[in-house]
């Protein structure tokens, strides 16, 4: 499987992960995903496959409702690069808009019903 590179807008948060070839994305209809408008990967990244580099404590986390999901964002530029999932705690989904070489405007995607959780 390929290793991908990603970062927030300002570069304060950089990450890399191993995942299948990115051919599709997901959009979620939960309250936070609707407001973020991000397209996420249709795969889940195990913690041992996710490498995260953070400059100057730039990583912040937002939790709500059950406090199981952890929505990470950059304190400097505000971009959401990834989150730890509600469905598989401790594992990650990535914002495909932050992944190098991925064109989310032309990527086919499905809708997942996160609002039902």
Biopython code that builds the backbone (N, CA, C, O; Angstrom):
import numpy as np
from Bio.PDB.StructureBuilder import StructureBuilder

atoms = [
    (1, "UNK", "N", (0.845, -1.185, 0.000)),
    (1, "UNK", "CA", (0.000, 0.000, 0.000)),
    (1, "UNK", "C", (0.889, 1.248, 0.000)),
    (1, "UNK", "O", (1.968, 1.254, 0.593)),
    (2, "UNK", "N", (0.423, 2.294, -0.669)),
    (2, "UNK", "CA", (1.225, 3.525, -0.732)),
    (2, "UNK", "C", (1.235, 4.301, 0.582)),
    (2, "UNK", "O", (0.321, 4.187, 1.398)),
    (3, "UNK", "N", (2.294, 5.095, 0.765)),
    (3, "UNK", "CA", (2.389, 6.034, 1.885)),
    (3, "UNK", "C", (2.074, 7.416, 1.329)),
    (3, "UNK", "O", (2.666, 7.848, 0.341)),
    (4, "UNK", "N", (1.150, 8.095, 1.963)),
    (4, "UNK", "CA", (0.712, 9.427, 1.567)),
    (4, "UNK", "C", (1.254, 10.463, 2.538)),
    (4, "UNK", "O", (1.527, 10.163, 3.700)),
    (5, "UNK", "N", (1.405, 11.690, 2.041)),
    (5, "UNK", "CA", (1.847, 12.834, 2.839)),
    (5, "UNK", "C", (0.719, 13.861, 2.861)),
    (5, "UNK", "O", (-0.010, 14.027, 1.883)),
    (6, "UNK", "N", (0.591, 14.542, 3.990)),
    (6, "UNK", "CA", (-0.402, 15.598, 4.079)),
    (6, "UNK", "C", (0.034, 16.658, 5.068)),
    (6, "UNK", "O", (0.992, 16.481, 5.822)),
    (7, "UNK", "N", (-0.699, 17.779, 5.048)),
    (7, "UNK", "CA", (-0.407, 18.854, 5.993)),
    (7, "UNK", "C", (-1.591, 19.804, 6.063)),
    (7, "UNK", "O", (-2.464, 19.807, 5.195)),
    (8, "UNK", "N", (-1.598, 20.608, 7.117)),
    (8, "UNK", "CA", (-2.585, 21.678, 7.212)),
    (8, "UNK", "C", (-2.163, 22.790, 6.249)),
    (8, "UNK", "O", (-1.156, 22.646, 5.556)),
    (9, "UNK", "N", (-2.890, 23.866, 6.193)),
    (9, "UNK", "CA", (-2.600, 24.945, 5.250)),
    (9, "UNK", "C", (-1.253, 25.612, 5.517)),
    (9, "UNK", "O", (-0.500, 25.882, 4.582)),
    (10, "UNK", "N", (-0.947, 25.878, 6.786)),
    (10, "UNK", "CA", (0.292, 26.594, 7.114)),
    (10, "UNK", "C", (1.502, 25.680, 7.286)),
    (10, "UNK", "O", (2.630, 26.165, 7.368)),
    (11, "UNK", "N", (1.286, 24.364, 7.342)),
    (11, "UNK", "CA", (2.389, 23.416, 7.485)),
    (11, "UNK", "C", (2.794, 23.141, 8.921)),
    (11, "UNK", "O", (3.771, 22.429, 9.154)),
    (12, "UNK", "N", (2.071, 23.686, 9.889)),
    (12, "UNK", "CA", (2.390, 23.422, 11.297)),
    (12, "UNK", "C", (2.080, 21.985, 11.702)),
    (12, "UNK", "O", (2.668, 21.455, 12.645)),
    (13, "UNK", "N", (1.150, 21.360, 10.981)),
    (13, "UNK", "CA", (0.825, 19.949, 11.210)),
    (13, "UNK", "C", (1.112, 19.207, 9.916)),
    (13, "UNK", "O", (0.543, 19.512, 8.868)),
    (14, "UNK", "N", (1.996, 18.238, 10.004)),
    (14, "UNK", "CA", (2.320, 17.377, 8.865)),
    (14, "UNK", "C", (2.016, 15.954, 9.282)),
    (14, "UNK", "O", (2.182, 15.584, 10.445)),
    (15, "UNK", "N", (1.571, 15.165, 8.330)),
    (15, "UNK", "CA", (1.263, 13.773, 8.644)),
    (15, "UNK", "C", (1.516, 12.902, 7.423)),
    (15, "UNK", "O", (1.516, 13.367, 6.283)),
    (16, "UNK", "N", (1.727, 11.637, 7.700)),
    (16, "UNK", "CA", (1.844, 10.639, 6.641)),
    (16, "UNK", "C", (1.136, 9.390, 7.122)),
    (16, "UNK", "O", (1.007, 9.153, 8.323)),
    (17, "UNK", "N", (0.682, 8.600, 6.171)),
    (17, "UNK", "CA", (-0.073, 7.394, 6.519)),
    (17, "UNK", "C", (0.003, 6.401, 5.375)),
    (17, "UNK", "O", (0.289, 6.759, 4.233)),
    (18, "UNK", "N", (-0.255, 5.160, 5.705)),
    (18, "UNK", "CA", (-0.324, 4.082, 4.729)),
    (18, "UNK", "C", (-1.794, 3.738, 4.547)),
    (18, "UNK", "O", (-2.524, 3.552, 5.521)),
    (19, "UNK", "N", (-2.224, 3.656, 3.283)),
    (19, "UNK", "CA", (-3.622, 3.345, 2.980)),
    (19, "UNK", "C", (-3.706, 2.797, 1.562)),
    (19, "UNK", "O", (-2.763, 2.928, 0.782)),
    (20, "UNK", "N", (-4.837, 2.185, 1.235)),
    (20, "UNK", "CA", (-5.042, 1.760, -0.151)),
    (20, "UNK", "C", (-5.024, 2.969, -1.083)),
    (20, "UNK", "O", (-5.137, 4.107, -0.628)),
    (21, "UNK", "N", (-4.884, 2.726, -2.370)),
    (21, "UNK", "CA", (-4.913, 3.810, -3.357)),
    (21, "UNK", "C", (-6.187, 4.630, -3.179)),
    (21, "UNK", "O", (-7.278, 4.072, -3.054)),
    (22, "UNK", "N", (-6.048, 5.947, -3.167)),
    (22, "UNK", "CA", (-7.199, 6.827, -2.962)),
    (22, "UNK", "C", (-7.912, 7.021, -4.298)),
    (22, "UNK", "O", (-7.411, 7.698, -5.196)),
    (23, "UNK", "N", (-9.093, 6.411, -4.407)),
    (23, "UNK", "CA", (-9.890, 6.486, -5.625)),
    (23, "UNK", "C", (-11.263, 7.084, -5.374)),
    (23, "UNK", "O", (-11.955, 7.491, -6.308)),
    (24, "UNK", "N", (-11.660, 7.134, -4.083)),
    (24, "UNK", "CA", (-12.981, 7.615, -3.686)),
    (24, "UNK", "C", (-12.856, 8.368, -2.374)),
    (24, "UNK", "O", (-11.856, 8.258, -1.665)),
    (25, "UNK", "N", (-13.879, 9.124, -2.071)),
    (25, "UNK", "CA", (-13.944, 9.812, -0.799)),
    (25, "UNK", "C", (-15.302, 9.613, -0.163)),
    (25, "UNK", "O", (-16.183, 8.961, -0.722)),
    (26, "UNK", "N", (-15.452, 10.187, 1.020)),
    (26, "UNK", "CA", (-16.716, 10.146, 1.742)),
    (26, "UNK", "C", (-17.068, 11.548, 2.204)),
    (26, "UNK", "O", (-16.196, 12.356, 2.526)),
    (27, "UNK", "N", (-18.340, 11.813, 2.228)),
    (27, "UNK", "CA", (-18.866, 12.993, 2.896)),
    (27, "UNK", "C", (-19.795, 12.458, 3.982)),
    (27, "UNK", "O", (-20.469, 11.444, 3.795)),
    (28, "UNK", "N", (-19.820, 13.142, 5.102)),
    (28, "UNK", "CA", (-20.619, 12.709, 6.246)),
    (28, "UNK", "C", (-21.664, 13.771, 6.546)),
    (28, "UNK", "O", (-21.415, 14.963, 6.369)),
    (29, "UNK", "N", (-22.840, 13.335, 7.004)),
    (29, "UNK", "CA", (-23.916, 14.271, 7.292)),
    (29, "UNK", "C", (-24.079, 14.578, 8.780)),
    (29, "UNK", "O", (-25.111, 15.113, 9.188)),
    (30, "UNK", "N", (-23.069, 14.246, 9.600)),
    (30, "UNK", "CA", (-23.173, 14.604, 11.016)),
    (30, "UNK", "C", (-23.008, 16.116, 11.151)),
    (30, "UNK", "O", (-22.572, 16.778, 10.209)),
    (31, "UNK", "N", (-23.347, 16.656, 12.294)),
    (31, "UNK", "CA", (-23.374, 18.110, 12.465)),
    (31, "UNK", "C", (-22.008, 18.769, 12.241)),
    (31, "UNK", "O", (-21.949, 19.841, 11.638)),
    (32, "UNK", "N", (-20.929, 18.173, 12.698)),
    (32, "UNK", "CA", (-19.616, 18.807, 12.528)),
    (32, "UNK", "C", (-19.110, 18.670, 11.093)),
    (32, "UNK", "O", (-18.524, 19.610, 10.557)),
    (33, "UNK", "N", (-19.326, 17.522, 10.469)),
    (33, "UNK", "CA", (-18.853, 17.332, 9.088)),
    (33, "UNK", "C", (-19.604, 18.233, 8.114)),
    (33, "UNK", "O", (-19.010, 18.730, 7.157)),
    (34, "UNK", "N", (-20.888, 18.452, 8.338)),
    (34, "UNK", "CA", (-21.656, 19.364, 7.486)),
    (34, "UNK", "C", (-21.038, 20.758, 7.550)),
    (34, "UNK", "O", (-20.896, 21.427, 6.526)),
    (35, "UNK", "N", (-20.672, 21.195, 8.754)),
    (35, "UNK", "CA", (-20.103, 22.533, 8.910)),
    (35, "UNK", "C", (-18.674, 22.622, 8.375)),
    (35, "UNK", "O", (-18.277, 23.664, 7.855)),
    (36, "UNK", "N", (-17.885, 21.529, 8.498)),
    (36, "UNK", "CA", (-16.510, 21.533, 7.970)),
    (36, "UNK", "C", (-16.506, 21.457, 6.453)),
    (36, "UNK", "O", (-15.672, 22.088, 5.802)),
    (37, "UNK", "N", (-17.425, 20.695, 5.886)),
    (37, "UNK", "CA", (-17.490, 20.551, 4.437)),
    (37, "UNK", "C", (-16.351, 19.755, 3.835)),
    (37, "UNK", "O", (-16.136, 19.811, 2.624)),
    (38, "UNK", "N", (-15.630, 19.029, 4.635)),
    (38, "UNK", "CA", (-14.462, 18.288, 4.156)),
    (38, "UNK", "C", (-14.861, 16.955, 3.529)),
    (38, "UNK", "O", (-15.901, 16.382, 3.855)),
    (39, "UNK", "N", (-14.017, 16.481, 2.632)),
    (39, "UNK", "CA", (-14.154, 15.130, 2.102)),
    (39, "UNK", "C", (-13.122, 14.268, 2.824)),
    (39, "UNK", "O", (-11.937, 14.598, 2.862)),
    (40, "UNK", "N", (-13.585, 13.169, 3.390)),
    (40, "UNK", "CA", (-12.691, 12.288, 4.134)),
    (40, "UNK", "C", (-12.413, 11.017, 3.345)),
    (40, "UNK", "O", (-13.145, 10.668, 2.419)),
    (41, "UNK", "N", (-11.347, 10.338, 3.728)),
    (41, "UNK", "CA", (-10.999, 9.084, 3.069)),
    (41, "UNK", "C", (-12.036, 8.014, 3.343)),
    (41, "UNK", "O", (-12.662, 8.007, 4.402)),
    (42, "UNK", "N", (-12.219, 7.119, 2.402)),
    (42, "UNK", "CA", (-13.156, 6.005, 2.588)),
    (42, "UNK", "C", (-12.468, 4.815, 3.244)),
    (42, "UNK", "O", (-12.922, 3.678, 3.113)),
    (43, "UNK", "N", (-11.385, 5.077, 3.941)),
    (43, "UNK", "CA", (-10.586, 4.073, 4.638)),
    (43, "UNK", "C", (-10.294, 4.588, 6.043)),
    (43, "UNK", "O", (-10.373, 5.789, 6.300)),
    (44, "UNK", "N", (-9.965, 3.693, 6.931)),
    (44, "UNK", "CA", (-9.585, 4.048, 8.298)),
    (44, "UNK", "C", (-8.113, 3.701, 8.472)),
    (44, "UNK", "O", (-7.663, 2.630, 8.065)),
    (45, "UNK", "N", (-7.371, 4.618, 9.080)),
    (45, "UNK", "CA", (-5.927, 4.442, 9.271)),
    (45, "UNK", "C", (-5.657, 4.011, 10.707)),
    (45, "UNK", "O", (-6.071, 4.681, 11.653)),
    (46, "UNK", "N", (-4.960, 2.887, 10.863)),
    (46, "UNK", "CA", (-4.585, 2.404, 12.194)),
    (46, "UNK", "C", (-3.565, 3.347, 12.814)),
    (46, "UNK", "O", (-2.768, 3.946, 12.091)),
    (47, "UNK", "N", (-3.569, 3.495, 14.130)),
    (47, "UNK", "CA", (-2.645, 4.432, 14.773)),
    (47, "UNK", "C", (-1.176, 4.171, 14.446)),
    (47, "UNK", "O", (-0.391, 5.114, 14.353)),
    (48, "UNK", "N", (-0.799, 2.920, 14.274)),
    (48, "UNK", "CA", (0.596, 2.605, 13.953)),
    (48, "UNK", "C", (0.968, 2.966, 12.521)),
    (48, "UNK", "O", (2.150, 2.999, 12.179)),
    (49, "UNK", "N", (-0.037, 3.239, 11.675)),
    (49, "UNK", "CA", (0.203, 3.628, 10.282)),
    (49, "UNK", "C", (0.150, 5.145, 10.082)),
    (49, "UNK", "O", (0.391, 5.638, 8.980)),
    (50, "UNK", "N", (-0.167, 5.883, 11.151)),
    (50, "UNK", "CA", (-0.301, 7.338, 11.080)),
    (50, "UNK", "C", (0.876, 7.989, 11.806)),
    (50, "UNK", "O", (1.071, 7.777, 13.003)),
    (51, "UNK", "N", (1.645, 8.771, 11.082)),
    (51, "UNK", "CA", (2.773, 9.516, 11.655)),
    (51, "UNK", "C", (2.416, 10.996, 11.633)),
    (51, "UNK", "O", (2.083, 11.539, 10.580)),
    (52, "UNK", "N", (2.484, 11.650, 12.788)),
    (52, "UNK", "CA", (2.071, 13.045, 12.915)),
    (52, "UNK", "C", (3.223, 13.874, 13.465)),
    (52, "UNK", "O", (3.843, 13.504, 14.462)),
    (53, "UNK", "N", (3.507, 14.999, 12.808)),
    (53, "UNK", "CA", (4.513, 15.963, 13.262)),
    (53, "UNK", "C", (3.804, 17.286, 13.519)),
    (53, "UNK", "O", (3.100, 17.803, 12.651)),
    (54, "UNK", "N", (3.995, 17.830, 14.717)),
    (54, "UNK", "CA", (3.326, 19.068, 15.099)),
    (54, "UNK", "C", (4.358, 20.100, 15.535)),
    (54, "UNK", "O", (5.197, 19.816, 16.390)),
    (55, "UNK", "N", (4.300, 21.294, 14.954)),
    (55, "UNK", "CA", (5.200, 22.394, 15.323)),
    (55, "UNK", "C", (4.556, 23.231, 16.424)),
    (55, "UNK", "O", (3.379, 23.580, 16.337)),
    (56, "UNK", "N", (5.317, 23.546, 17.443)),
    (56, "UNK", "CA", (4.917, 24.514, 18.472)),
    (56, "UNK", "C", (3.515, 24.307, 19.031)),
    (56, "UNK", "O", (2.754, 25.269, 19.138)),
    (57, "UNK", "N", (3.159, 23.093, 19.385)),
    (57, "UNK", "CA", (1.850, 22.801, 19.976)),
    (57, "UNK", "C", (0.677, 23.294, 19.143)),
    (57, "UNK", "O", (-0.321, 23.762, 19.693)),
    (58, "UNK", "N", (0.787, 23.195, 17.829)),
    (58, "UNK", "CA", (-0.254, 23.711, 16.929)),
    (58, "UNK", "C", (-1.500, 22.831, 16.885)),
    (58, "UNK", "O", (-2.550, 23.288, 16.433)),
    (59, "UNK", "N", (-1.413, 21.593, 17.339)),
    (59, "UNK", "CA", (-2.554, 20.676, 17.244)),
    (59, "UNK", "C", (-3.539, 20.904, 18.385)),
    (59, "UNK", "O", (-3.169, 20.856, 19.558)),
    (60, "UNK", "N", (-4.789, 21.150, 18.030)),
    (60, "UNK", "CA", (-5.865, 21.294, 19.007)),
    (60, "UNK", "C", (-6.907, 20.218, 18.708)),
    (60, "UNK", "O", (-6.958, 19.677, 17.604)),
    (61, "UNK", "N", (-7.722, 19.921, 19.691)),
    (61, "UNK", "CA", (-8.727, 18.866, 19.554)),
    (61, "UNK", "C", (-10.077, 19.369, 20.037)),
    (61, "UNK", "O", (-10.180, 20.029, 21.070)),
    (62, "UNK", "N", (-11.107, 19.045, 19.271)),
    (62, "UNK", "CA", (-12.481, 19.373, 19.635)),
    (62, "UNK", "C", (-13.260, 18.072, 19.781)),
    (62, "UNK", "O", (-13.202, 17.202, 18.912)),
    (63, "UNK", "N", (-13.987, 17.947, 20.885)),
    (63, "UNK", "CA", (-14.844, 16.789, 21.108)),
    (63, "UNK", "C", (-16.233, 17.280, 21.502)),
    (63, "UNK", "O", (-16.378, 18.339, 22.114)),
    (64, "UNK", "N", (-17.240, 16.509, 21.149)),
    (64, "UNK", "CA", (-18.604, 16.851, 21.527)),
    (64, "UNK", "C", (-19.408, 15.573, 21.687)),
    (64, "UNK", "O", (-18.905, 14.484, 21.412)),
    (65, "UNK", "N", (-20.632, 15.693, 22.122)),
    (65, "UNK", "CA", (-21.568, 14.578, 22.319)),
    (65, "UNK", "C", (-20.932, 13.478, 23.185)),
    (65, "UNK", "O", (-20.793, 13.660, 24.395)),
    (66, "UNK", "N", (-20.546, 12.344, 22.589)),
    (66, "UNK", "CA", (-20.021, 11.216, 23.362)),
    (66, "UNK", "C", (-18.567, 11.408, 23.800)),
    (66, "UNK", "O", (-18.090, 10.683, 24.673)),
    (67, "UNK", "N", (-17.868, 12.357, 23.219)),
    (67, "UNK", "CA", (-16.442, 12.624, 23.487)),
    (67, "UNK", "C", (-15.542, 11.454, 23.089)),
    (67, "UNK", "O", (-14.416, 11.343, 23.575)),
    (68, "UNK", "N", (-16.030, 10.590, 22.217)),
    (68, "UNK", "CA", (-15.210, 9.487, 21.706)),
    (68, "UNK", "C", (-14.440, 9.943, 20.473)),
    (68, "UNK", "O", (-13.232, 9.725, 20.382)),
    (69, "UNK", "N", (-15.123, 10.568, 19.533)),
    (69, "UNK", "CA", (-14.460, 11.103, 18.349)),
    (69, "UNK", "C", (-13.611, 12.300, 18.734)),
    (69, "UNK", "O", (-14.007, 13.109, 19.573)),
    (70, "UNK", "N", (-12.440, 12.410, 18.116)),
    (70, "UNK", "CA", (-11.538, 13.529, 18.400)),
    (70, "UNK", "C", (-11.237, 14.241, 17.088)),
    (70, "UNK", "O", (-10.547, 13.711, 16.217)),
    (71, "UNK", "N", (-11.767, 15.445, 16.967)),
    (71, "UNK", "CA", (-11.624, 16.224, 15.745)),
    (71, "UNK", "C", (-10.439, 17.168, 15.919)),
    (71, "UNK", "O", (-10.510, 18.126, 16.688)),
    (72, "UNK", "N", (-9.358, 16.895, 15.206)),
    (72, "UNK", "CA", (-8.125, 17.650, 15.360)),
    (72, "UNK", "C", (-8.064, 18.780, 14.337)),
    (72, "UNK", "O", (-8.524, 18.639, 13.204)),
    (73, "UNK", "N", (-7.486, 19.907, 14.761)),
    (73, "UNK", "CA", (-7.324, 21.040, 13.860)),
    (73, "UNK", "C", (-6.082, 21.827, 14.253)),
    (73, "UNK", "O", (-5.546, 21.668, 15.349)),
    (74, "UNK", "N", (-5.638, 22.675, 13.339)),
    (74, "UNK", "CA", (-4.450, 23.492, 13.552)),
    (74, "UNK", "C", (-4.836, 24.798, 14.250)),
    (74, "UNK", "O", (-5.722, 25.516, 13.786)),
    (75, "UNK", "N", (-4.176, 25.098, 15.352)),
    (75, "UNK", "CA", (-4.426, 26.355, 16.072)),
    (75, "UNK", "C", (-3.989, 27.572, 15.265)),
    (75, "UNK", "O", (-4.492, 28.673, 15.490)),
    (76, "UNK", "N", (-3.068, 27.392, 14.338)),
    (76, "UNK", "CA", (-2.539, 28.514, 13.565)),
    (76, "UNK", "C", (-3.434, 28.867, 12.381)),
    (76, "UNK", "O", (-3.855, 30.016, 12.246)),
    (77, "UNK", "N", (-3.731, 27.886, 11.518)),
    (77, "UNK", "CA", (-4.501, 28.179, 10.306)),
    (77, "UNK", "C", (-5.956, 27.708, 10.372)),
    (77, "UNK", "O", (-6.758, 28.076, 9.514)),
    (78, "UNK", "N", (-6.306, 26.903, 11.374)),
    (78, "UNK", "CA", (-7.681, 26.464, 11.554)),
    (78, "UNK", "C", (-8.098, 25.249, 10.748)),
    (78, "UNK", "O", (-9.241, 24.804, 10.855)),
    (79, "UNK", "N", (-7.202, 24.704, 9.946)),
    (79, "UNK", "CA", (-7.557, 23.587, 9.074)),
    (79, "UNK", "C", (-7.668, 22.273, 9.856)),
    (79, "UNK", "O", (-6.888, 22.005, 10.769)),
    (80, "UNK", "N", (-8.651, 21.473, 9.476)),
    (80, "UNK", "CA", (-8.879, 20.138, 10.033)),
    (80, "UNK", "C", (-8.182, 19.118, 9.133)),
    (80, "UNK", "O", (-8.666, 18.866, 8.029)),
    (81, "UNK", "N", (-7.056, 18.515, 9.563)),
    (81, "UNK", "CA", (-6.370, 17.543, 8.713)),
    (81, "UNK", "C", (-6.824, 16.091, 8.909)),
    (81, "UNK", "O", (-6.731, 15.286, 7.982)),
    (82, "UNK", "N", (-7.311, 15.753, 10.102)),
    (82, "UNK", "CA", (-7.712, 14.370, 10.395)),
    (82, "UNK", "C", (-8.502, 14.334, 11.692)),
    (82, "UNK", "O", (-8.517, 15.298, 12.458)),
    (83, "UNK", "N", (-9.160, 13.198, 11.924)),
    (83, "UNK", "CA", (-9.852, 12.987, 13.199)),
    (83, "UNK", "C", (-9.745, 11.529, 13.609)),
    (83, "UNK", "O", (-9.496, 10.649, 12.785)),
    (84, "UNK", "N", (-9.936, 11.296, 14.881)),
    (84, "UNK", "CA", (-10.014, 9.933, 15.401)),
    (84, "UNK", "C", (-11.491, 9.574, 15.447)),
    (84, "UNK", "O", (-12.308, 10.342, 15.955)),
    (85, "UNK", "N", (-11.827, 8.418, 14.921)),
    (85, "UNK", "CA", (-13.213, 8.096, 14.620)),
    (85, "UNK", "C", (-14.039, 7.658, 15.825)),
    (85, "UNK", "O", (-13.532, 7.109, 16.802)),
    (86, "UNK", "N", (-15.308, 7.924, 15.707)),
    (86, "UNK", "CA", (-16.288, 7.452, 16.676)),
    (86, "UNK", "C", (-16.523, 5.960, 16.485)),
    (86, "UNK", "O", (-16.701, 5.220, 17.453)),
    (87, "UNK", "N", (-16.522, 5.529, 15.236)),
    (87, "UNK", "CA", (-16.829, 4.122, 14.922)),
    (87, "UNK", "C", (-15.704, 3.165, 15.276)),
    (87, "UNK", "O", (-15.953, 1.993, 15.560)),
    (88, "UNK", "N", (-14.466, 3.654, 15.263)),
    (88, "UNK", "CA", (-13.317, 2.817, 15.609)),
    (88, "UNK", "C", (-12.341, 3.691, 16.405)),
    (88, "UNK", "O", (-11.356, 4.183, 15.853)),
    (89, "UNK", "N", (-12.611, 3.884, 17.696)),
    (89, "UNK", "CA", (-11.820, 4.798, 18.520)),
    (89, "UNK", "C", (-10.314, 4.544, 18.418)),
    (89, "UNK", "O", (-9.854, 3.403, 18.389)),
    (90, "UNK", "N", (-9.566, 5.647, 18.365)),
    (90, "UNK", "CA", (-8.117, 5.572, 18.273)),
    (90, "UNK", "C", (-7.592, 5.461, 16.862)),
    (90, "UNK", "O", (-6.395, 5.635, 16.636)),
    (91, "UNK", "N", (-8.459, 5.175, 15.908)),
    (91, "UNK", "CA", (-8.092, 5.085, 14.497)),
    (91, "UNK", "C", (-8.476, 6.388, 13.807)),
    (91, "UNK", "O", (-9.287, 7.157, 14.324)),
    (92, "UNK", "N", (-7.897, 6.630, 12.648)),
    (92, "UNK", "CA", (-8.027, 7.923, 11.990)),
    (92, "UNK", "C", (-8.760, 7.858, 10.655)),
    (92, "UNK", "O", (-8.743, 6.850, 9.948)),
    (93, "UNK", "N", (-9.401, 8.973, 10.346)),
    (93, "UNK", "CA", (-9.846, 9.294, 8.998)),
    (93, "UNK", "C", (-9.158, 10.609, 8.660)),
    (93, "UNK", "O", (-8.970, 11.462, 9.527)),
    (94, "UNK", "N", (-8.786, 10.766, 7.399)),
    (94, "UNK", "CA", (-8.060, 11.966, 7.000)),
    (94, "UNK", "C", (-8.909, 12.848, 6.093)),
    (94, "UNK", "O", (-9.768, 12.365, 5.355)),
    (95, "UNK", "N", (-8.655, 14.141, 6.165)),
    (95, "UNK", "CA", (-9.262, 15.116, 5.269)),
    (95, "UNK", "C", (-8.487, 15.036, 3.960)),
    (95, "UNK", "O", (-7.328, 15.446, 3.904)),
    (96, "UNK", "N", (-9.102, 14.522, 2.920)),
    (96, "UNK", "CA", (-8.404, 14.321, 1.648)),
    (96, "UNK", "C", (-7.941, 15.630, 1.020)),
    (96, "UNK", "O", (-7.035, 15.620, 0.187)),
    (97, "UNK", "N", (-8.540, 16.753, 1.397)),
    (97, "UNK", "CA", (-8.095, 18.042, 0.908)),
    (97, "UNK", "C", (-6.712, 18.421, 1.423)),
    (97, "UNK", "O", (-6.079, 19.327, 0.881)),
    (98, "UNK", "N", (-6.241, 17.746, 2.454)),
    (98, "UNK", "CA", (-4.915, 18.002, 3.030)),
    (98, "UNK", "C", (-3.855, 17.036, 2.504)),
    (98, "UNK", "O", (-2.677, 17.178, 2.835)),
    (99, "UNK", "N", (-4.248, 16.067, 1.701)),
    (99, "UNK", "CA", (-3.323, 15.042, 1.210)),
    (99, "UNK", "C", (-2.727, 15.477, -0.128)),
    (99, "UNK", "O", (-3.454, 15.823, -1.059)),
    (100, "UNK", "N", (-1.414, 15.455, -0.211)),
    (100, "UNK", "CA", (-0.711, 15.858, -1.430)),
    (100, "UNK", "C", (-1.145, 15.008, -2.622)),
    (100, "UNK", "O", (-1.213, 13.782, -2.533)),
    (101, "UNK", "N", (-1.437, 15.673, -3.732)),
    (101, "UNK", "CA", (-1.754, 14.981, -4.977)),
    (101, "UNK", "C", (-3.182, 14.500, -5.116)),
    (101, "UNK", "O", (-3.510, 13.861, -6.116)),
    (102, "UNK", "N", (-4.056, 14.785, -4.142)),
    (102, "UNK", "CA", (-5.449, 14.350, -4.227)),
    (102, "UNK", "C", (-6.311, 15.551, -4.620)),
    (102, "UNK", "O", (-6.289, 16.583, -3.949)),
    (103, "UNK", "N", (-7.070, 15.412, -5.710)),
    (103, "UNK", "CA", (-7.964, 16.461, -6.183)),
    (103, "UNK", "C", (-9.380, 16.129, -5.732)),
    (103, "UNK", "O", (-10.087, 15.369, -6.394)),
    (104, "UNK", "N", (-9.789, 16.698, -4.609)),
    (104, "UNK", "CA", (-11.109, 16.373, -4.064)),
    (104, "UNK", "C", (-12.252, 16.918, -4.916)),
    (104, "UNK", "O", (-13.386, 16.458, -4.786)),
    (105, "UNK", "N", (-11.977, 17.877, -5.775)),
    (105, "UNK", "CA", (-13.039, 18.418, -6.628)),
    (105, "UNK", "C", (-13.443, 17.453, -7.733)),
    (105, "UNK", "O", (-14.548, 17.554, -8.266)),
    (106, "UNK", "N", (-12.564, 16.516, -8.086)),
    (106, "UNK", "CA", (-12.903, 15.555, -9.135)),
    (106, "UNK", "C", (-13.031, 14.127, -8.603)),
    (106, "UNK", "O", (-13.260, 13.201, -9.381)),
    (107, "UNK", "N", (-12.890, 13.939, -7.315)),
    (107, "UNK", "CA", (-12.926, 12.600, -6.724)),
    (107, "UNK", "C", (-14.367, 12.159, -6.480)),
    (107, "UNK", "O", (-15.129, 12.890, -5.847)),
    (108, "UNK", "N", (-14.758, 10.981, -6.968)),
    (108, "UNK", "CA", (-16.101, 10.491, -6.658)),
    (108, "UNK", "C", (-16.219, 10.238, -5.151)),
    (108, "UNK", "O", (-15.232, 9.916, -4.489)),
    (109, "UNK", "N", (-17.429, 10.388, -4.622)),
    (109, "UNK", "CA", (-17.611, 10.186, -3.186)),
    (109, "UNK", "C", (-19.001, 9.640, -2.874)),
    (109, "UNK", "O", (-19.931, 9.736, -3.674)),
    (110, "UNK", "N", (-19.101, 9.066, -1.680)),
    (110, "UNK", "CA", (-20.360, 8.557, -1.149)),
    (110, "UNK", "C", (-20.711, 9.359, 0.086)),
    (110, "UNK", "O", (-19.851, 10.020, 0.668)),
    (111, "UNK", "N", (-21.967, 9.305, 0.489)),
    (111, "UNK", "CA", (-22.428, 9.934, 1.706)),
    (111, "UNK", "C", (-22.585, 8.873, 2.784)),
    (111, "UNK", "O", (-23.213, 7.840, 2.551)),
    (112, "UNK", "N", (-22.017, 9.119, 3.969)),
    (112, "UNK", "CA", (-22.253, 8.217, 5.098)),
    (112, "UNK", "C", (-23.161, 8.917, 6.090)),
    (112, "UNK", "O", (-23.122, 10.139, 6.233)),
    (113, "UNK", "N", (-23.974, 8.135, 6.770)),
    (113, "UNK", "CA", (-24.965, 8.679, 7.699)),
    (113, "UNK", "C", (-24.398, 8.749, 9.109)),
    (113, "UNK", "O", (-24.721, 7.919, 9.958)),
    (114, "UNK", "N", (-23.549, 9.745, 9.355)),
    (114, "UNK", "CA", (-23.017, 9.963, 10.685)),
    (114, "UNK", "C", (-24.025, 10.577, 11.619)),
    (114, "UNK", "O", (-23.870, 10.489, 12.837)),
    (115, "UNK", "N", (-25.070, 11.208, 11.074)),
    (115, "UNK", "CA", (-26.102, 11.832, 11.886)),
    (115, "UNK", "C", (-26.927, 10.796, 12.637)),
    (115, "UNK", "O", (-27.542, 11.108, 13.656)),
    (116, "UNK", "N", (-26.942, 9.567, 12.136)),
    (116, "UNK", "CA", (-27.737, 8.504, 12.756)),
    (116, "UNK", "C", (-27.057, 7.917, 13.989)),
    (116, "UNK", "O", (-27.684, 7.167, 14.737)),
    (117, "UNK", "N", (-25.794, 8.243, 14.211)),
    (117, "UNK", "CA", (-25.073, 7.676, 15.371)),
    (117, "UNK", "C", (-25.440, 8.354, 16.653)),
    (117, "UNK", "O", (-24.923, 7.995, 17.711)),
]
sb = StructureBuilder()
sb.init_structure("model")
sb.init_model(0)
sb.init_chain("A")
sb.init_seg("    ")
for serial, (resi, resn, name, xyz) in enumerate(atoms, 1):
    if name == "N":
        sb.init_residue(resn, " ", resi, " ")
    sb.init_atom(name, np.array(xyz, "f"), 0.0, 1.0, " ", f" {name:<3s}", serial, name[0])
structure = sb.get_structure()
